[in-house]
Amino acid sequence: MNIQNSFTGTEQGTLYVVPTPIGNLDDMTFRAVKTLKEVDIIAAEDTRNTMKLLHYFDIQTELISYHEHNKESRGQALLKRLENGASIAVVSDAGMPAISDPGEDLVRIAVEGAHPVIVLPGANAALCALVGSGLPSKEFVFYGFLPRKAKEKETVLKRLAALPATLLFYESPYRLLDTLVALHHHMGNRKVTVARELTKKFESYIRGSIEDVMGWARENKVKGECSIVVEGSDLIEEKNAFWWSDLTIVQHVDHYIEHDALSSKDAIKRVALERHLPKRTVYNAYHVNGQ
């Protein structure tokens, strides 16, 4: 058992988890600035990025790197500093450290070493997206970035598809459309919100059905990191997930050509995904048997 009394005034090495703005520097809290000025070391995911923040707020504290590729060796070095009584702040590139971030491992190391971990409140993209989506926020599941490999992504989405909670994901603008297609395939045409460039000048929320937002993603060059908020499974009629069940393969392909302006090649690919059929089977049904 580990019971932490965070503010006992002892000279014990302490880890501070300090959120930073996700875009707008005015979101930096007074407490965060004060903490970063007072700790002995700041461990940052990208020192070049964090240095700009420190310069803006005139923070002179020692800065070292702590990221996915050096977290094992650097984590042990930081643990030694904690054991020697140092106070350390961990920050990510943006938002709350330890959320889809290597800071999670540093917190675990500190807890296992019985060092106090003090978490400051602050900016978080996923929660901003959830609140702004208009979807239910009473129960939600945050996943973060989906796996890049198709098979691993499929396994995750199949598991999440049955959950009644609102689902939260992070995604790169370059993979947004592929992820929306995968969500549509495994979850049907649910309500979804894509929130991009949160707190920045070009902040935008794209709300609608997954099909609507897929259409938007095809027609626009998406920029900026995205948060995706997806309606839970108990909020839609089961038939929506398989709206095409009464259509023939030819009608299914024609639907995407006519309504989504897809090429026959892309329409065949999507139909194959939705029906769990080989692309060759759909191709033959459409071009050979259907024409």
C-alpha positions as CSV (number, residue, x, y, z in Angstrom):
1,M,0.0,0.0,0.0
2,N,1.2,3.5,-0.9
3,I,-0.5,6.5,0.8
4,Q,0.7,9.8,-0.4
5,N,0.2,13.1,1.6
6,S,1.2,15.5,-1.1
7,F,1.8,18.7,0.9
8,T,3.6,17.6,4.1
9,G,6.5,20.0,3.6
10,T,9.1,17.2,3.7
11,E,12.4,17.5,1.7
12,Q,11.5,14.4,-0.3
13,G,12.2,14.2,-4.0
14,T,8.9,14.9,-5.8
15,L,7.7,14.5,-9.4
16,Y,5.4,17.2,-10.7
17,V,3.2,16.5,-13.7
18,V,2.7,19.8,-15.4
19,P,0.3,20.3,-18.3
20,T,1.2,22.9,-21.0
21,P,-1.0,24.6,-23.5
22,I,-2.3,22.6,-26.5
23,G,-2.1,25.7,-28.7
24,N,-3.0,29.0,-27.0
25,L,-0.2,30.1,-24.6
26,D,-2.8,32.0,-22.5
27,D,-4.0,28.7,-21.2
28,M,-0.8,28.2,-19.2
29,T,-1.7,28.5,-15.5
30,F,0.0,30.7,-12.9
31,R,0.7,27.5,-10.9
32,A,2.3,25.8,-13.8
33,V,4.6,28.7,-14.4
34,K,5.5,28.9,-10.7
35,T,6.2,25.2,-10.5
36,L,8.4,25.1,-13.6
37,K,10.4,28.0,-12.1
38,E,10.8,26.3,-8.7
39,V,11.7,22.7,-9.6
40,D,15.3,21.6,-10.0
41,I,14.8,19.9,-13.4
42,I,12.3,19.9,-16.2
43,A,12.0,16.6,-18.2
44,A,10.5,17.4,-21.7
45,E,9.4,15.2,-24.6
46,D,11.0,17.7,-27.1
47,T,13.4,20.2,-25.6
48,R,13.3,22.4,-28.6
49,N,9.6,22.8,-28.4
50,T,9.6,23.2,-24.6
51,M,12.4,25.8,-24.8
52,K,10.1,28.1,-26.7
53,L,7.6,27.9,-23.8
54,L,10.2,28.4,-21.2
55,H,11.6,31.4,-23.0
56,Y,8.1,32.9,-23.4
57,F,7.5,32.7,-19.6
58,D,11.1,33.6,-18.6
59,I,11.8,30.2,-17.0
60,Q,15.5,29.4,-16.5
61,T,15.2,25.9,-15.0
62,E,17.5,23.1,-16.2
63,L,15.9,21.3,-19.1
64,I,16.6,17.7,-20.2
65,S,15.0,15.4,-22.7
66,Y,12.7,12.5,-21.8
67,H,11.0,10.8,-24.7
68,E,9.9,7.4,-26.1
69,H,13.4,6.5,-27.3
70,N,15.4,7.3,-24.1
71,K,12.8,6.8,-21.4
72,E,14.4,3.6,-20.0
73,S,17.9,5.1,-19.4
74,R,16.8,8.6,-18.7
75,G,14.0,7.3,-16.4
76,Q,16.5,5.6,-14.2
77,A,18.7,8.7,-14.1
78,L,15.7,10.8,-13.1
79,L,14.8,8.3,-10.4
80,K,18.3,8.7,-8.9
81,R,17.8,12.5,-8.8
82,L,14.5,11.9,-7.0
83,E,16.2,9.7,-4.5
84,N,18.7,12.5,-3.9
85,G,15.9,14.9,-3.0
86,A,15.5,16.7,-6.4
87,S,12.2,18.1,-7.5
88,I,11.4,17.2,-11.2
89,A,8.7,18.5,-13.5
90,V,7.6,16.4,-16.5
91,V,6.0,18.1,-19.5
92,S,4.8,16.9,-22.9
93,D,4.8,18.8,-26.1
94,A,1.3,19.9,-25.4
95,G,-1.4,19.1,-22.9
96,M,-1.4,16.7,-20.0
97,P,1.8,14.5,-19.6
98,A,1.3,10.8,-19.3
99,I,-1.8,10.8,-21.6
100,S,-0.6,8.9,-24.7
101,D,2.8,10.1,-23.7
102,P,6.0,8.6,-22.2
103,G,5.4,10.6,-19.0
104,E,3.3,7.7,-18.0
105,D,6.4,5.6,-17.4
106,L,8.1,8.2,-15.4
107,V,5.0,8.5,-13.1
108,R,5.1,4.7,-12.6
109,I,8.8,4.8,-11.7
110,A,8.2,7.5,-9.2
111,V,5.2,5.8,-7.6
112,E,7.1,2.5,-7.4
113,G,10.0,4.3,-5.7
114,A,7.5,5.8,-3.2
115,H,8.2,9.4,-4.3
116,P,5.3,11.9,-4.2
117,V,3.6,12.6,-7.6
118,I,1.8,15.9,-7.7
119,V,-0.4,16.4,-10.8
120,L,-1.4,20.0,-11.8
121,P,-4.7,20.5,-13.7
122,G,-4.6,21.9,-17.1
123,A,-5.2,21.7,-20.9
124,N,-6.2,18.4,-22.5
125,A,-7.3,18.1,-26.1
126,A,-9.5,15.0,-25.7
127,L,-11.7,16.5,-23.0
128,C,-12.0,19.8,-24.9
129,A,-13.1,17.8,-27.9
130,L,-15.6,15.7,-25.9
131,V,-17.2,18.7,-24.3
132,G,-17.4,20.6,-27.6
133,S,-18.8,17.6,-29.6
134,G,-22.3,17.7,-28.2
135,L,-22.1,13.9,-27.6
136,P,-22.8,12.4,-24.1
137,S,-20.0,13.0,-21.6
138,K,-21.4,11.1,-18.6
139,E,-19.5,7.9,-19.7
140,F,-16.5,7.9,-22.0
141,V,-13.5,5.9,-22.9
142,F,-10.2,7.5,-24.0
143,Y,-8.1,5.3,-26.2
144,G,-5.6,7.8,-27.8
145,F,-3.8,6.9,-31.0
146,L,-5.0,3.7,-32.7
147,P,-2.4,1.2,-33.9
148,R,-1.1,1.8,-37.4
149,K,-1.1,-1.8,-38.5
150,A,-4.4,-2.8,-40.0
151,K,-4.8,-6.1,-38.1
152,E,-4.0,-4.5,-34.7
153,K,-6.4,-1.6,-35.5
154,E,-9.1,-4.0,-36.4
155,T,-8.7,-5.9,-33.1
156,V,-9.0,-2.7,-31.1
157,L,-12.0,-1.4,-33.0
158,K,-13.9,-4.6,-32.7
159,R,-13.4,-4.5,-28.9
160,L,-14.4,-0.9,-28.6
161,A,-17.4,-1.1,-31.0
162,A,-19.7,-2.8,-28.4
163,L,-19.0,-0.2,-25.7
164,P,-21.9,2.1,-24.8
165,A,-19.6,4.9,-23.8
166,T,-18.5,7.8,-26.0
167,L,-15.1,7.0,-27.5
168,L,-12.2,9.4,-27.7
169,F,-9.2,9.0,-30.1
170,Y,-6.3,11.1,-31.2
171,E,-5.2,11.0,-34.9
172,S,-2.7,12.5,-37.3
173,P,-4.3,14.5,-40.1
174,Y,-2.5,12.2,-42.6
175,R,-4.3,9.1,-41.3
176,L,-7.7,10.7,-40.4
177,L,-9.6,9.5,-43.5
178,D,-8.3,5.9,-43.1
179,T,-9.3,5.9,-39.5
180,L,-12.8,7.3,-40.3
181,V,-13.2,4.5,-42.9
182,A,-12.2,1.9,-40.3
183,L,-14.6,3.4,-37.7
184,H,-17.4,3.3,-40.3
185,H,-16.6,-0.3,-41.1
186,H,-16.5,-1.6,-37.6
187,M,-19.1,0.7,-35.9
188,G,-21.5,1.7,-38.6
189,N,-22.6,5.3,-39.4
190,R,-22.6,6.7,-35.9
191,K,-22.4,10.4,-35.0
192,V,-18.9,11.6,-34.8
193,T,-17.0,14.9,-34.2
194,V,-13.5,15.7,-35.4
195,A,-11.9,18.6,-33.5
196,R,-8.8,20.0,-35.0
197,E,-6.3,22.8,-34.1
198,L,-7.9,23.2,-30.7
199,T,-7.4,26.5,-29.0
200,K,-5.6,27.8,-32.1
201,K,-6.6,30.4,-34.7
202,F,-8.0,27.8,-37.0
203,E,-9.8,25.7,-34.4
204,S,-12.7,23.8,-35.9
205,Y,-15.3,21.1,-35.0
206,I,-16.6,18.9,-37.8
207,R,-19.8,17.3,-36.5
208,G,-22.1,14.8,-38.3
209,S,-22.4,11.2,-39.2
210,I,-19.2,9.2,-40.0
211,E,-20.2,9.2,-43.6
212,D,-20.6,13.0,-43.6
213,V,-17.2,13.6,-42.0
214,M,-15.5,11.1,-44.3
215,G,-16.9,13.2,-47.2
216,W,-15.5,16.4,-45.6
217,A,-12.1,14.7,-45.1
218,R,-12.0,13.7,-48.8
219,E,-12.8,17.2,-50.0
220,N,-10.4,19.1,-47.7
221,K,-6.7,19.1,-47.0
222,V,-6.8,18.3,-43.3
223,K,-4.1,20.1,-41.2
224,G,-3.3,19.9,-37.5
225,E,-3.6,17.2,-34.9
226,C,-7.1,15.8,-34.6
227,S,-9.3,14.5,-31.8
228,I,-12.1,12.2,-32.8
229,V,-15.2,11.7,-30.6
230,V,-17.5,8.8,-31.5
231,E,-21.0,8.0,-30.4
232,G,-21.3,4.9,-28.1
233,S,-23.0,1.8,-29.4
234,D,-26.1,2.1,-27.2
235,L,-27.0,5.4,-28.9
236,I,-27.7,4.1,-32.3
237,E,-30.1,1.6,-33.8
238,E,-28.3,-1.7,-34.5
239,K,-29.6,-1.7,-38.1
240,N,-27.5,1.5,-38.8
241,A,-24.3,-0.5,-38.5
242,F,-25.4,-2.8,-41.4
243,W,-27.6,-0.4,-43.3
244,W,-26.6,-2.1,-46.6
245,S,-27.8,-5.6,-45.6
246,D,-30.8,-5.4,-48.0
247,L,-28.7,-4.3,-50.9
248,T,-27.0,-6.4,-53.5
249,I,-23.3,-6.1,-53.9
250,V,-23.9,-4.1,-57.1
251,Q,-26.3,-1.7,-55.4
252,H,-23.9,-1.4,-52.5
253,V,-21.1,-0.3,-54.8
254,D,-23.4,2.0,-56.8
255,H,-24.4,3.7,-53.5
256,Y,-20.9,4.9,-52.8
257,I,-20.3,5.9,-56.4
258,E,-23.5,8.0,-56.5
259,H,-23.6,9.4,-53.0
260,D,-20.0,9.7,-52.0
261,A,-18.6,10.3,-55.5
262,L,-16.1,7.5,-55.1
263,S,-14.4,5.8,-58.0
264,S,-15.6,2.3,-58.7
265,K,-12.2,1.0,-57.4
266,D,-12.6,2.8,-54.1
267,A,-16.2,1.9,-53.8
268,I,-15.4,-1.8,-54.3
269,K,-12.7,-1.6,-51.7
270,R,-15.1,-0.2,-49.1
271,V,-17.8,-2.7,-49.9
272,A,-15.3,-5.5,-49.5
273,L,-14.3,-4.1,-46.1
274,E,-17.9,-3.7,-44.9
275,R,-19.0,-7.2,-46.1
276,H,-15.8,-8.9,-45.0
277,L,-15.4,-10.2,-48.6
278,P,-12.2,-10.4,-50.8
279,K,-12.0,-7.5,-53.1
280,R,-11.8,-9.9,-56.1
281,T,-15.2,-11.3,-55.1
282,V,-16.8,-7.8,-55.1
283,Y,-15.0,-6.8,-58.3
284,N,-16.3,-9.9,-60.1
285,A,-19.9,-9.4,-58.7
286,Y,-19.8,-5.8,-59.9
287,H,-17.9,-5.8,-63.2
288,V,-18.5,-9.4,-64.4
289,N,-21.8,-10.5,-63.0
290,G,-23.5,-7.2,-62.5
291,Q,-22.8,-5.5,-65.9
